[in-house]
Amino acid sequence: MSVTRRTLAVLIGLFMFTGLLGGIPTQHTGDQAEAASTTTSAKQRIRAMKVALAQRGDPYRYGAAGPNAFDCSGLTSFSYKQVGRTIPRTTDQQKAGLRGIAQRDKARGDIIIFHNGGNAYHAGIYIGDNRIVHSSRSGTPVKVDRIWTSSYVVRRP
C-alpha cells in the first residue's frame, strides 16, 4: 500500500471514529457553559409572564416570594422559577445582574425595574401595551397597571 493510500485510510478511520464519539471534542470555559444555561427563550419569558398574571389577587407582603403572597421582586423571581429559570431575588440584584434591554425593545416577559436616580425601588413583568403585572404595596393585591413613569430600566433574564 502506498504512503498516500495509508495516509488517506488513517484519516478516514480517524474521522469515522470521532464521528462515533460525537465529533471532535472542543474545550468550553465555565463562562460559555454558564451563559448557555442562563439564557431564557421568548417562550420561557411568555410563560413567566403568564405565571405572574395567574397570581393576580394574591396579597402583597414585604419579603414574600410566593406561592400565596408576594413583594414586587418576589413575584418576578417566583414567576421565572416556575419556568425553570432562577434569577436574582431583590430588585437591586435583578437590576445589576440581568441583561439590560433598551426601553424601545422591551418585550412581553421582560422585567421592568423602576428607579429614582440610581436606586431601584420597584419591579414588575411587562405584559405588552405599556402595562405590567406587579405586586406594589401592602393592602394592594397583585394586579395589572400601566407603566406610570419613564424612570425605568428593562431587564431580560
C-alpha positions in Angstrom: 0.0 0.0 0.0 1.4 3.4 -0.9 2.0 6.2 1.6 -0.8 8.2 0.1 -3.3 5.4 0.4 -2.2 4.6 4.0 -2.5 8.3 5.0 -5.9 8.5 3.4 -7.0 5.3 5.2 -5.8 6.7 8.6 -7.6 10.0 8.0 -10.9 8.3 7.0 -10.6 6.0 10.0 -10.0 8.9 12.3 -13.0 10.8 11.0 -15.2 7.8 11.3 -14.0 7.1 14.9 -14.5 10.7 16.0 -18.0 10.7 14.4 -18.9 7.7 16.5 -17.8 9.6 19.6 -19.9 12.7 18.8 -17.3 14.7 16.9 -14.0 16.2 17.8 -14.1 17.4 21.4 -13.8 21.1 22.0 -12.9 22.9 25.2 -15.6 25.1 26.8 -14.9 27.5 29.5 -17.2 27.8 32.5 -18.3 31.3 31.3 -19.6 29.8 28.0 -21.4 27.0 29.7 -22.9 29.4 32.2 -24.1 31.8 29.5 -25.8 29.0 27.7 -27.6 27.8 30.8 -28.8 31.3 31.8 -30.4 32.5 28.6 -34.2 32.4 28.6 -36.1 31.9 25.4 -39.0 34.1 24.3 -41.3 31.1 25.2 -39.9 31.0 28.8 -40.5 34.7 29.2 -44.1 34.4 28.0 -44.7 31.5 30.4 -43.2 33.5 33.3 -45.5 36.4 32.3 -48.5 34.0 32.4 -47.4 32.7 35.8 -47.3 36.3 37.2 -50.7 37.0 35.7 -52.1 33.9 37.4 -51.1 35.4 40.7 -53.5 38.4 40.3 -55.4 38.9 43.5 -52.7 37.4 45.8 -51.8 39.7 48.6 -48.7 41.9 48.9 -46.4 41.0 51.8 -42.9 42.5 52.2 -40.2 39.9 51.7 -42.6 37.3 50.3 -41.8 35.3 47.2 -44.9 33.1 46.9 -46.7 31.0 46.4 -49.5 32.8 48.2 -48.1 36.3 48.8 -45.5 38.4 47.1 -43.5 41.6 47.2 -42.5 43.0 43.8 -39.3 41.2 43.2 -40.7 38.1 44.9 -43.3 38.0 42.1 -40.7 38.3 39.4 -38.3 35.7 40.8 -41.2 33.3 41.6 -42.6 33.6 38.1 -39.2 32.8 36.5 -38.5 30.0 38.9 -41.8 28.3 37.9 -40.5 28.1 34.3 -37.1 26.7 35.3 -35.1 29.9 35.5 -33.5 31.2 38.7 -32.9 34.9 38.7 -31.7 37.2 41.5 -34.2 37.8 44.3 -34.2 41.5 45.0 -35.0 44.5 42.7 -31.4 45.8 43.1 -29.9 42.4 42.3 -32.2 42.0 39.3 -31.2 45.4 38.0 -27.5 44.7 38.5 -27.5 41.0 37.5 -29.8 40.7 34.4 -29.1 41.8 30.9 -30.2 45.4 30.0 -32.5 46.0 27.1 -33.4 49.4 25.6 -36.9 50.6 26.6 -38.0 50.7 23.0 -37.0 47.0 22.6 -38.9 45.7 25.6 -41.0 42.5 25.1 -43.6 40.6 27.0 -42.0 38.8 29.9 -39.1 41.3 30.4 -38.7 42.7 33.9 -39.4 46.4 34.3 -37.4 48.0 37.1 -38.4 51.5 38.3 -35.7 53.7 39.7 -35.2 57.1 41.3 -31.8 58.2 40.3 -29.7 55.1 40.6 -31.8 53.4 43.3 -34.2 50.7 42.1 -37.4 50.7 44.1 -39.9 48.5 42.3 -40.2 45.7 39.7 -42.9 44.1 37.5 -43.2 41.9 34.5 -44.0 43.6 31.2 -47.2 42.2 29.5 -47.4 44.4 26.5 -49.3 47.6 25.6 -47.2 49.6 28.1 -48.6 47.5 31.1 -47.0 45.4 33.8 -48.2 42.8 36.3 -46.8 43.6 39.7 -47.2 43.5 43.5 -47.0 47.0 44.6 -47.7 47.7 48.3 -49.4 46.5 51.5 -53.2 46.3 51.1 -52.9 46.1 47.3 -53.0 42.6 45.7 -51.0 41.5 42.6 -52.5 43.4 39.7 -52.0 44.9 36.2 -51.2 48.6 35.8 -49.9 50.9 33.1 -46.3 51.9 33.3 -46.6 55.3 35.1 -43.2 56.9 34.6 -40.3 56.9 32.1 -37.8 56.3 35.0 -37.3 52.6 34.5 -34.9 50.1 33.0 -35.7 46.9 31.2 -34.0 43.7 32.2 -34.2 40.4 30.2 -33.5 37.2 32.2 
